[in-house]
Amino acid sequence: MRIGQGFDVHAFEAGRRLVLGGVEVPHTHGLKAHSDGDVLLHALCDALLGAAGLGDIGRHFPDNDAAFSGIDSRELLRRVMTQLADLDLRVANADLTLVAQAPRLAAYVDTMSENIAQDLHVDTSRVNVKATTTEHLGFTGRGEGIAAFAVVLLNE
């Protein structure tokens, strides 16, 4: 068994879509990023790559490579999963946390879990997505961006 953890953060930016866990969430701003800015999937990719001993998302999908400009982060996750399959690693479970003062995300977490489970090739019972606030403290509490944490367990 191997465990990995991931963290990512992106600032809000006007004129962009907000995509989290592969779900477009209605909001006044999206997340500033080279890709679609899906902070949840970026943290998950980092956790998976870390558990496999393969570095981090920036090594595999650099933000200065035009090939990844605007890319759907679910595609990045699928590419990570291909690398894990090549190493005969399978996901046992994933536990993910979004940290955002706004927008409220509870209505979207089940769909996020379903998307992620599909891309991880596991049952939805093996993916847990939750959202929390920071009670108006810090950059997320001031509404400047969103952070995400991910923990995964892989089986060899």
C-alpha positions in Angstrom: 0.0 0.0 0.0 1.1 3.6 -0.7 -0.3 6.8 0.6 0.0 10.2 -1.0 -1.2 13.7 -0.2 -1.7 16.7 -2.4 -2.4 20.4 -2.0 -3.2 23.1 -4.5 -4.5 26.7 -4.4 -5.6 29.1 -7.1 -6.7 32.7 -7.0 -10.0 33.9 -8.4 -10.0 35.7 -11.7 -12.9 37.5 -13.5 -14.0 36.2 -16.8 -13.2 32.5 -16.2 -15.5 29.5 -15.6 -15.3 27.9 -12.1 -14.6 24.2 -12.5 -14.2 22.0 -9.5 -14.0 18.2 -9.6 -15.0 18.4 -13.2 -18.2 20.2 -12.4 -18.9 23.8 -13.7 -20.1 25.7 -10.6 -21.9 29.0 -11.1 -19.9 31.8 -9.6 -18.9 35.4 -10.4 -15.2 34.3 -10.9 -13.3 31.3 -12.0 -9.8 30.3 -11.0 -6.6 31.7 -12.5 -4.5 29.0 -14.0 -2.8 27.7 -17.2 -5.3 24.8 -17.4 -9.0 25.0 -16.5 -7.9 25.7 -12.9 -9.6 22.7 -11.3 -7.9 23.0 -7.9 -9.5 19.9 -6.6 -8.2 17.7 -9.4 -4.8 19.3 -9.3 -4.5 18.4 -5.6 -5.7 14.8 -6.4 -3.1 14.5 -9.2 -0.4 15.6 -6.9 -1.5 13.0 -4.3 -1.6 10.2 -6.8 1.8 11.1 -8.3 3.3 11.4 -4.8 2.0 8.0 -3.7 3.5 6.5 -6.9 6.8 8.3 -6.4 6.4 10.1 -9.6 6.9 13.7 -8.5 4.2 16.3 -8.9 1.8 17.7 -11.4 4.1 20.5 -12.4 6.7 18.0 -13.5 4.3 16.2 -15.8 2.1 19.1 -17.0 4.2 22.3 -16.8 2.4 25.6 -16.8 4.8 26.9 -19.5 3.8 24.2 -22.0 1.3 25.5 -24.5 -0.1 21.9 -24.9 -1.7 22.2 -21.5 -3.2 25.7 -22.0 -6.8 25.6 -21.0 -6.8 21.8 -20.8 -9.6 20.0 -18.9 -8.1 18.8 -15.6 -10.0 15.6 -15.9 -7.8 14.8 -18.9 -4.7 15.4 -16.7 -6.2 13.1 -14.1 -6.8 10.4 -16.8 -3.2 10.7 -17.9 -2.0 10.3 -14.3 -4.1 7.2 -14.0 -2.5 5.7 -17.1 0.9 6.2 -15.5 -0.4 4.4 -12.4 -1.8 1.6 -14.4 1.6 1.1 -16.1 3.0 0.6 -12.6 0.2 -1.8 -11.6 -1.0 0.7 -9.0 -4.8 0.9 -8.2 -6.7 3.4 -6.1 -8.1 2.1 -2.8 -9.7 5.3 -1.8 -9.4 9.1 -2.1 -10.4 11.7 0.5 -10.6 15.3 -0.8 -11.4 18.7 0.8 -12.2 22.0 -0.9 -11.7 25.1 1.2 -13.8 28.1 -0.1 -15.8 30.8 1.6 -17.9 31.1 -1.6 -19.5 29.7 -3.5 -21.3 27.2 -1.4 -20.4 23.8 -2.8 -22.5 21.2 -0.9 -24.9 20.8 -3.8 -22.0 19.8 -6.2 -19.9 17.4 -4.1 -21.8 14.3 -5.1 -21.4 15.0 -8.8 -17.7 15.7 -8.2 -17.3 12.4 -6.4 -19.0 10.6 -9.3 -16.7 12.3 -11.9 -13.6 11.5 -9.9 -14.6 7.9 -9.2 -15.2 7.4 -13.0 -11.7 8.7 -13.8 -10.1 6.7 -10.9 -11.9 3.5 -12.1 -13.4 2.9 -8.6 -16.8 2.8 -7.1 -18.1 6.2 -5.8 -18.0 4.8 -2.2 -14.2 5.0 -2.5 -14.2 8.8 -3.2 -15.1 11.3 -0.6 -15.4 15.0 -1.5 -16.2 17.6 1.2 -16.2 21.3 1.3 -15.5 23.7 4.2 -15.0 27.4 4.9 -12.4 29.1 7.0 -14.9 31.3 8.8 -13.8 34.4 6.8 -10.1 33.9 7.9 -7.2 33.9 5.4 -7.2 34.3 1.6 -10.0 31.8 1.2 -12.1 33.4 3.9 -11.6 36.8 2.2 -12.9 35.3 -1.1 -9.6 35.6 -2.9 -9.4 32.0 -4.1 -9.9 28.3 -3.3 -7.6 25.7 -1.8 -7.9 21.9 -2.0 -6.4 19.0 -0.1 -6.2 15.4 -1.2 -5.2 12.1 0.4 -5.1 8.8 -1.5 -4.3 5.2 -0.8 -2.9 3.1 -3.6 -2.7 -0.7 -3.7 0.2 -2.4 -5.5 
